[in-house]
Amino acid sequence: MVAAGLLVLSFFALALGAPAPNVFRVHDARSAAPAGFEASGAPDANEVLQLRIALKTDSTQLVQRLLDVSTPGSQNYRKFLTKAEVAQLTAPSDDATQAINAWLKKNDVTATPGATNQWLNIELPVAKANAMLGAEFNVYTHSTTGVTAIRTLAYSVPESVQPHVDFIFPATTFPVPSSRGISSVYISGAFHNSTHAARADASCATTITPTCLQQFYNIPTTAATQKTNTMAVSSFVQSFASKTDLSNFLTKFRTDLSANTTFSVAAVDGGTNDETKPSIEGSLDIQYTVGTATDVPITFFTVGSNNDGDLTGFLDLVNTLIAQEKPPSVFTTSFGFPEALVGSDLANNICNAYAQLGARGTSIFFSSGDSGVDDGQSTACTTQFRPTFPSGCPFVTVVGATQGAPPESAAKFSSGGFSNIFSAATYQKEAISGYLTLLGQTNAGLFNTTGRAYPDISAAGVNYQVNIGGSIASVSGTSASTPLVASMVALVNDRLVAAGKPTLGFLNPFLYSTGASAFTDITSGSNPGCGTNGFPAVKGWDPVTGLGTPDFNKLLKAVGL
C-alpha cells in the first residue's frame, strides 16, 4: 500500500510539473569499481565522510566572456574580469541554493561554503550518508598500491534537488593510483657529477641547458622588472624542490644570474616541501622556471595528498587560485591523468574552473604527457587511442615536446590526440580540419575526430640537465617543455606590464590566429603508441607538436611590442 501511494503521489507531482520532494532519482552510478579496486568490507557506520556538493551552474556566459577577453580583434581583448565578476557569472541560482539547503536541513546536515560559490562541503557519518543518498558506501582497496577509499557505486538525490546538483564528490570518484597519474618526466641519462658550466652550440643537440634554450628560442637573459607579474608552479605527489639544488644549478648553468635567486612556497591541502628529498619533477620545474624566467617572482604550490586522490588536489589548487584577489599571470603544471579515469562531470567542473582563472587573466599551461597516443596505462589500447586529462580541456594551453637542435623533430613520447569528453574548440577547428585532410584514413576509427585536439604548441623536451641532490641527471618529458614555454610567456608578460599593457591571459585564440606567426613549424617525427606509429607531424598544426616551437622575439612582435 505504501509503495502504491508513493506512485500516486509521484504521478500527481509530475502532472502538476513540480518535482516530488520525497521521490529519489539515481544521480550517478557506475557498474563496477575501477580496475584494481576491490571491496574489502563495510566501513564503521559512525565513520565521518567528507563530501562536496557541486551545485549546477550555467557556464555559457563564462565561456563567452572568456573568449571575448581572449580573442584578438575583440573590443574587450585582454580586458580581464575581476574576482567579483567571475563569481557573479558562476553563481548558482537562488532556487538551487534554497532547494539544497532545505534538503540538508531536513537531514540535520550543516554545510559550509567551499572555496568558490559552486561548492558546499558537508560532513556526515557513513550511516547517514547511506540513508540520505540511497547509497551503499564500502571500503575499497587497490590491489597494487594498497590505497583505500570509502566509496559507493551509486547514489540518489530527491527529485526536487536533482536539477540543482551537478555531482557529489568523491562519492563515486575513486582515487587515481599514483602509478596511473601522469608526471610527464623521466630520467633519460645516468646521474653524474658536473664540473663544467653551460655549453651551447654543438652540445645542445644532445644536452639541454638554459643557455641552449636561450639560443634555440631567443630567450633573453635580461632580468624581469615587474614584481606584479607572477608565476605559479604546481607540485603534487610529494614532488619536492630544493633551494640548495637550485643554487648549485644556477652556479653551473646560469653563471650570469645570482646563485641566491630563489622561489617562494605555498601549501594547499597540507602540502609540504621537504628539501631533503628533492624529486625529479619538482627539481626540473623549479630549475627551468627560475633558470629561464629571469627574476620573475615564482611561487611553488605544493599540494598535499589524501585518500581522495590527486584529483582533489587539482580541484583545490585551481579553486585556491580563483579565490585570490590577484591570481598569477602564468600557471604551469606538469601532471595529469588518463582521461578515461576521470568522470565527465568532474572533468567539466575542473575545466570550467580553468576557464574562470583564464577570464581573470592567467595563462594556464599543462604538459600533454609522455606516452604518445597512449595515456600511460599498462593495458593494451589497440582499438582506440587514449587521451590525457586535462589536455582535452579547451581552456588550457597544452605543450608537447620536440628533440634535437633546430630544425627540431617531434619527440616520439610526446602525447597528443583528441579528447573523448570535450568537443573541438572553435579556435582550432580550421587547424584540425586541415590536419585530418592530410591524415586521410591513417588511424581511422582509433580516435574521436570531433574532440578537442592537443597539444597546442611544443618545445624542446629531451635531455635537460637537472641538479637532483647534488648530482646532474639528464631528464626528458613534456614536463621539461611546459615550464620552459610558461617561462617565456612570463617574460613576455613582464615586457607588456612594463609598457603599461595587460598580460596575455588565456592564450589559445591568440595562438591559433595572430600568434601562429611566432612559432616554428615542426614537420618531422611522430608519437607512436597502441601498436601504431601514432600521429605524424606535418606542415601546420598536428597532434604531436601543435603549432610548433616559440620564438621569443616573434612573440614580442605578435603582441605588439
C-alpha positions in Angstrom: 0.0 0.0 0.0 2.8 2.4 0.8 4.5 1.7 -2.4 1.3 2.2 -4.4 0.6 5.5 -2.6 4.1 6.7 -3.4 3.5 6.0 -7.1 0.3 8.0 -7.0 2.0 11.0 -5.3 4.7 10.9 -7.9 2.2 10.8 -10.7 0.4 13.9 -9.4 3.7 15.7 -8.8 4.7 15.1 -12.4 1.3 16.0 -13.7 1.5 19.4 -11.9 5.0 20.0 -13.2 6.5 20.1 -9.6 9.3 17.8 -8.6 8.3 15.5 -5.7 10.4 16.2 -2.6 10.3 12.6 -1.4 11.0 10.8 -4.7 14.6 9.9 -5.2 16.4 9.6 -8.5 19.7 7.9 -9.2 22.0 10.8 -9.8 25.2 8.9 -10.6 26.1 5.3 -10.9 28.9 3.1 -12.2 28.7 -0.6 -13.0 31.9 -1.5 -11.0 34.9 -0.1 -9.2 37.8 0.9 -11.4 40.3 -1.9 -12.3 42.5 -2.8 -9.3 40.0 -1.7 -6.6 38.1 -4.4 -4.7 35.5 -4.0 -2.0 37.0 -5.1 1.4 34.0 -4.6 3.7 31.7 -2.1 5.1 33.1 0.9 7.0 32.2 1.7 10.5 28.7 3.2 10.4 29.9 6.1 12.5 33.0 6.9 10.4 32.7 10.5 9.2 32.7 11.2 5.4 33.8 14.5 4.0 31.7 15.1 0.8 31.4 18.1 -1.5 28.3 19.0 -3.4 28.9 20.7 -6.7 26.0 23.0 -7.5 24.9 23.1 -11.1 25.6 26.3 -12.8 25.4 27.5 -16.4 28.9 28.1 -17.8 27.7 29.5 -21.1 28.2 33.2 -20.1 31.5 32.5 -18.5 32.9 30.8 -21.7 31.5 33.7 -23.8 33.2 36.3 -21.6 36.5 34.2 -21.6 36.6 34.1 -25.3 35.6 37.7 -25.6 38.6 38.8 -23.5 41.0 36.3 -25.1 40.3 36.7 -28.8 42.4 39.2 -30.8 40.2 41.7 -32.6 37.6 41.7 -29.9 36.9 45.2 -28.4 37.4 43.5 -25.0 40.6 41.7 -25.8 42.7 41.4 -22.6 40.2 43.4 -20.5 40.1 40.7 -17.9 37.3 40.1 -15.4 37.5 40.8 -11.7 37.1 38.2 -9.0 33.6 39.6 -8.3 32.6 39.5 -12.0 33.6 35.9 -12.3 31.8 34.9 -9.1 28.6 36.6 -10.4 28.8 34.7 -13.7 29.3 31.3 -11.9 26.9 31.7 -9.0 24.2 29.0 -8.7 20.6 30.2 -8.8 18.7 31.1 -5.7 16.4 28.2 -6.4 19.4 25.8 -6.3 20.7 27.2 -3.1 17.4 27.1 -1.4 16.5 23.6 -2.5 19.8 22.1 -1.5 19.9 23.9 1.9 16.4 22.7 2.6 17.3 19.1 1.8 20.4 19.3 4.0 18.4 20.9 6.9 15.8 18.2 6.7 18.6 15.6 7.2 20.2 17.6 10.0 23.3 18.2 7.9 25.2 21.5 8.1 27.0 22.7 5.0 30.0 25.1 4.9 30.9 27.1 1.9 33.5 25.8 -0.5 36.4 27.7 -1.9 34.1 29.1 -4.6 30.4 29.7 -4.7 29.8 26.5 -6.7 30.7 24.2 -3.8 29.2 23.2 -0.5 31.2 21.0 2.0 29.4 18.5 4.3 30.5 16.0 6.9 28.3 13.1 8.0 28.6 9.6 9.3 28.5 6.7 6.8 25.1 5.5 8.1 23.5 8.9 7.4 25.2 9.2 4.0 23.8 5.8 3.0 20.3 6.8 4.1 20.4 10.4 2.8 21.8 9.4 -0.6 20.3 5.9 -1.1 23.9 4.7 -1.3 26.0 1.8 -0.1 29.4 3.1 0.9 32.1 0.4 1.1 35.8 0.3 1.8 37.7 -0.3 -1.4 41.4 -1.3 -1.5 43.7 -1.1 -4.5 45.4 -4.4 -5.1 48.7 -2.9 -6.2 49.2 0.4 -4.3 47.2 -0.6 -1.2 45.3 2.7 -1.3 42.0 2.5 0.5 38.9 4.7 0.0 35.3 4.7 1.1 33.2 4.9 -2.0 29.8 4.0 -3.3 28.9 2.7 -6.8 25.7 4.8 -7.0 23.9 7.5 -5.1 20.5 9.2 -5.4 19.1 12.6 -4.5 15.5 13.8 -4.2 13.8 14.7 -7.4 13.3 18.3 -6.1 17.1 18.6 -5.7 18.4 16.7 -8.7 18.2 19.7 -11.2 20.4 21.7 -8.9 23.1 19.1 -8.1 26.0 18.7 -10.6 27.6 15.9 -8.7 28.7 14.9 -5.2 32.5 14.4 -4.8 34.1 12.0 -4.2 31.1 9.6 -3.8 31.7 7.6 -6.9 35.0 9.0 -7.9 37.9 6.7 -7.0 41.4 7.8 -6.3 43.7 7.6 -9.4 46.6 5.4 -8.3 49.9 7.2 -8.4 51.1 4.7 -11.0 48.3 5.8 -13.3 48.7 9.5 -12.7 51.0 11.3 -15.2 54.1 13.1 -14.1 55.4 13.9 -17.6 59.1 13.4 -16.9 61.6 10.6 -16.8 65.4 10.1 -16.3 66.9 9.8 -19.8 70.5 9.7 -18.6 72.5 8.5 -15.6 73.3 10.7 -12.7 76.8 12.2 -12.8 78.8 14.9 -11.2 79.2 18.0 -13.3 82.2 20.3 -13.1 81.6 22.4 -16.2 79.4 25.4 -16.8 76.8 25.5 -19.5 77.8 24.8 -23.0 75.9 25.7 -26.1 76.1 25.2 -29.8 77.1 21.7 -30.8 76.5 20.1 -27.4 72.9 21.4 -27.5 72.0 18.7 -30.0 72.3 16.1 -27.2 72.3 18.0 -23.9 70.0 20.8 -22.9 70.8 23.7 -20.6 69.3 27.1 -20.1 72.0 28.5 -22.5 70.8 26.1 -25.2 67.2 27.1 -24.8 68.2 30.8 -24.9 69.8 30.1 -28.2 67.1 27.9 -29.6 64.2 30.3 -28.9 65.9 33.7 -28.5 65.1 33.9 -24.8 66.6 37.0 -23.2 68.9 36.9 -20.2 67.9 40.3 -19.0 66.0 40.4 -15.7 62.3 40.9 -15.4 61.4 44.1 -13.6 57.6 43.9 -12.9 57.0 42.3 -9.5 53.3 42.2 -10.0 53.8 39.7 -12.9 54.0 36.4 -11.1 54.2 32.7 -12.0 52.8 29.7 -10.1 54.4 26.2 -10.4 52.3 23.3 -9.2 53.6 20.3 -7.3 51.8 17.0 -6.5 52.6 13.6 -5.0 55.5 14.9 -2.9 57.4 16.3 -5.8 59.7 18.5 -3.7 62.2 21.1 -4.9 65.5 22.0 -3.1 66.7 25.6 -2.9 70.2 24.3 -2.5 70.0 22.3 -5.7 68.6 25.3 -7.4 71.5 27.4 -6.2 74.0 24.8 -7.5 72.1 24.6 -10.8 72.3 28.3 -11.3 76.0 28.3 -10.4 76.7 25.8 -13.1 74.2 26.7 -15.8 73.3 30.4 -15.3 76.6 32.0 -14.3 75.2 35.4 -15.1 72.4 35.0 -12.6 72.8 35.2 -8.8 73.0 31.8 -7.2 70.8 33.3 -4.4 67.9 33.6 -6.8 65.1 31.6 -5.3 61.4 30.9 -5.1 58.6 31.1 -2.5 56.5 28.2 -1.3 52.7 28.0 -0.8 50.9 25.0 0.6 47.5 23.6 -0.4 45.8 20.7 1.4 48.6 20.5 3.9 51.3 20.1 1.3 54.9 20.5 2.3 58.3 20.9 0.6 60.8 18.6 2.1 64.0 19.9 0.6 66.0 16.9 1.9 64.0 14.8 -0.6 64.2 16.6 -3.9 62.3 14.9 -6.7 63.0 14.8 -10.4 59.7 16.6 -11.3 60.0 19.4 -8.6 63.7 20.0 -9.4 63.1 20.2 -13.2 60.1 22.5 -12.8 61.8 25.0 -10.5 65.2 25.0 -12.1 63.9 25.7 -15.5 61.4 28.3 -14.5 63.8 30.2 -12.2 66.6 29.5 -14.6 64.8 30.9 -17.7 62.2 33.3 -16.5 64.9 35.6 -15.1 63.8 37.3 -11.9 60.1 36.7 -12.5 58.6 36.1 -9.0 57.8 32.3 -8.8 55.7 30.5 -6.2 55.9 26.7 -5.8 52.5 25.4 -4.9 52.9 22.1 -3.1 49.7 20.2 -2.8 49.2 17.5 -0.1 47.8 14.0 -0.8 44.8 12.3 0.7 42.7 9.3 0.0 40.5 11.3 -2.4 43.4 11.1 -4.8 45.2 13.9 -6.6 42.1 14.9 -8.5 41.2 16.6 -5.2 44.4 18.4 -5.3 43.7 19.6 -8.9 40.3 20.9 -7.7 41.7 22.6 -4.6 44.6 24.2 -6.2 42.7 25.9 -9.0 40.0 27.0 -6.6 42.7 28.4 -4.3 44.0 30.5 -7.2 40.5 31.6 -8.2 39.9 32.8 -4.7 43.0 35.1 -4.8 42.4 38.8 -5.3 45.3 38.8 -7.8 46.0 35.3 -9.3 49.3 34.6 -11.0 49.8 35.8 -14.6 51.1 32.3 -15.5 50.3 28.9 -14.0 52.2 25.8 -15.1 51.5 22.1 -14.3 53.4 19.0 -15.4 51.0 16.5 -14.0 47.8 14.9 -15.4 45.7 11.7 -15.6 44.4 9.3 -18.1 41.2 10.9 -19.3 39.4 7.5 -19.1 39.8 7.6 -15.3 38.2 11.0 -14.8 34.4 11.2 -14.9 33.0 13.7 -17.4 31.2 15.7 -14.6 34.3 16.1 -12.6 36.4 16.8 -15.8 34.0 19.5 -16.9 33.9 21.1 -13.4 37.7 21.3 -13.3 37.9 22.6 -16.9 35.3 25.3 -16.1 37.4 26.3 -13.1 40.3 26.8 -15.5 38.0 29.0 -17.6 37.3 31.1 -14.5 41.1 31.5 -13.9 41.7 32.3 -17.6 39.0 35.0 -17.5 40.9 36.6 -14.6 44.0 36.9 -16.9 46.0 33.8 -16.1 47.8 31.8 -18.9 47.4 28.1 -17.9 49.9 25.5 -19.2 49.7 21.7 -18.9 52.1 19.1 -20.3 50.5 16.7 -22.8 52.0 13.5 -21.3 54.8 11.1 -22.3 53.1 8.1 -23.8 52.5 9.1 -27.4 48.9 8.3 -28.4 48.5 6.2 -25.2 47.7 7.5 -21.8 50.4 5.6 -19.8 48.2 2.8 -18.7 49.6 -0.7 -18.7 46.8 -2.3 -20.6 46.7 -2.6 -24.4 44.9 0.0 -26.4 44.7 -1.4 -29.9 41.1 -0.4 -30.5 41.2 3.3 -29.5 43.9 5.9 -28.7 43.8 7.1 -25.1 43.8 10.9 -24.5 45.1 12.5 -21.3 43.4 15.0 -18.9 43.3 17.9 -18.6 44.9 18.1 -22.1 41.4 17.9 -23.5 40.1 20.9 -21.6 39.7 23.7 -24.2 40.6 26.4 -21.7 44.2 25.4 -21.1 47.3 25.6 -23.3 48.8 22.1 -23.8 52.5 21.7 -24.5 54.2 18.8 -26.4 57.9 18.0 -26.8 60.5 18.1 -29.5 64.0 16.8 -29.7 67.4 17.8 -31.1 68.8 21.2 -32.0 66.9 23.3 -34.6 65.5 22.2 -37.0 63.8 20.1 -34.4 61.7 17.0 -34.8 58.8 15.6 -32.7 59.8 13.7 -29.6 58.4 10.2 -30.0 57.0 10.2 -26.5 55.1 13.5 -26.9 51.5 12.7 -26.1 48.8 14.1 -28.4 45.4 13.3 -29.7 41.7 14.1 -29.4 39.6 14.2 -26.3 36.6 11.8 -25.8 35.0 14.2 -23.3 35.5 17.7 -24.8 34.5 18.8 -28.3 36.9 20.6 -30.6 37.3 24.3 -29.7 36.1 26.9 -32.2 39.5 28.5 -32.3 41.2 25.3 -33.5 38.6 23.8 -35.9 40.3 25.1 -39.0 43.6 23.7 -37.9 42.1 20.3 -37.1 40.3 20.2 -40.4 43.5 20.8 -42.3 45.3 18.0 -40.4 42.5 15.5 -40.8 42.5 16.1 -44.6 46.3 15.4 -44.7 45.9 12.4 -42.4 43.3 10.7 -44.7 42.5 7.2 -43.5 45.5 6.8 -41.3 44.4 5.7 -37.8 40.8 5.8 -38.9 38.4 4.7 -36.1 41.1 4.9 -33.4 40.3 8.5 -32.2 37.5 11.0 -31.9 37.7 13.2 -34.9 35.4 15.8 -33.3 37.2 16.0 -30.0 39.3 18.9 -28.6 42.8 18.3 -30.1 46.1 18.7 -28.4 48.9 19.8 -27.9 48.6 23.4 -28.9 52.4 24.1 -29.0 55.6 22.4 -28.2 59.3 23.0 -27.2 62.5 21.0 -26.5 61.9 18.2 -24.1 64.8 15.8 -24.2 68.0 15.6 -22.1 67.5 18.6 -19.8 70.4 18.9 -17.3 68.9 18.9 -13.8 70.6 19.1 -10.4 69.0 16.5 -8.1 70.5 16.0 -4.7 73.8 17.5 -5.8 74.2 15.4 -8.9 73.3 16.1 -12.5 70.8 13.9 -14.4 69.5 14.1 -18.0 65.8 14.4 -17.8 63.2 14.2 -20.6 59.5 14.7 -20.9 56.8 17.2 -21.7 57.4 18.3 -18.1 60.6 19.9 -19.4 59.0 21.7 -22.3 56.0 23.0 -20.4 57.7 25.1 -17.7 60.0 26.4 -20.4 57.1 27.8 -22.5 55.4 29.1 -19.4 58.6 31.0 -18.5 58.8 32.5 -22.0 55.2 33.8 -21.7 56.0 35.2 -18.2 58.9 37.2 -19.7 56.6 38.5 -22.5 54.1 39.5 -19.8 56.9 41.4 -18.0 57.5 43.4 -21.1 53.8 44.1 -21.6 53.3 45.2 -18.0 56.4 47.5 -18.2 54.8 49.1 -21.3 51.6 49.7 -19.4 49.7 46.9 -21.2 47.8 43.9 -19.8 49.2 40.4 -19.7 48.3 37.8 -22.2 45.8 35.7 -20.3 44.2 32.7 -21.9 46.4 32.1 -25.0 44.7 29.7 -27.4 42.6 32.0 -29.5 45.7 34.2 -30.0 47.9 31.2 -30.7 45.7 29.8 -33.5 45.3 33.3 -35.1 47.7 36.2 -34.9 50.1 34.4 -32.7 50.8 31.5 -35.0 53.5 33.5 -36.8 55.6 33.4 -33.6 56.0 29.6 -33.9 58.4 27.4 -35.9 56.5 24.6 -37.6 57.8 21.1 -36.8 57.2 18.7 -39.7 59.1 15.5 -38.9 58.6 12.7 -36.4 55.5 11.1 -34.8 54.2 9.8 -31.4 53.8 6.0 -31.7 51.7 4.0 -29.3 48.9 1.5 -29.1 50.6 -0.7 -31.7 50.7 2.1 -34.3 53.0 4.8 -35.5 50.7 7.4 -33.8 50.1 10.7 -35.4 52.7 12.1 -37.9 54.0 15.7 -37.6 53.1 17.6 -40.8 53.2 21.1 -42.1 50.8 23.2 -40.0 49.2 22.1 -36.7 49.5 18.4 -35.7 48.6 16.4 -32.6 52.3 15.8 -31.8 53.9 19.2 -31.7 50.9 21.5 -32.1 51.6 24.8 -33.9 55.4 24.3 -33.3 58.0 25.9 -31.1 58.0 29.5 -29.9 60.4 32.3 -30.8 60.6 35.0 -28.1 61.3 37.9 -30.5 58.5 36.9 -32.7 56.2 36.6 -29.7 57.0 40.2 -28.8 56.2 41.3 -32.3 52.9 39.3 -32.3 51.8 41.1 -29.2 52.7 44.5 -30.5 56.0 45.1 -28.7 
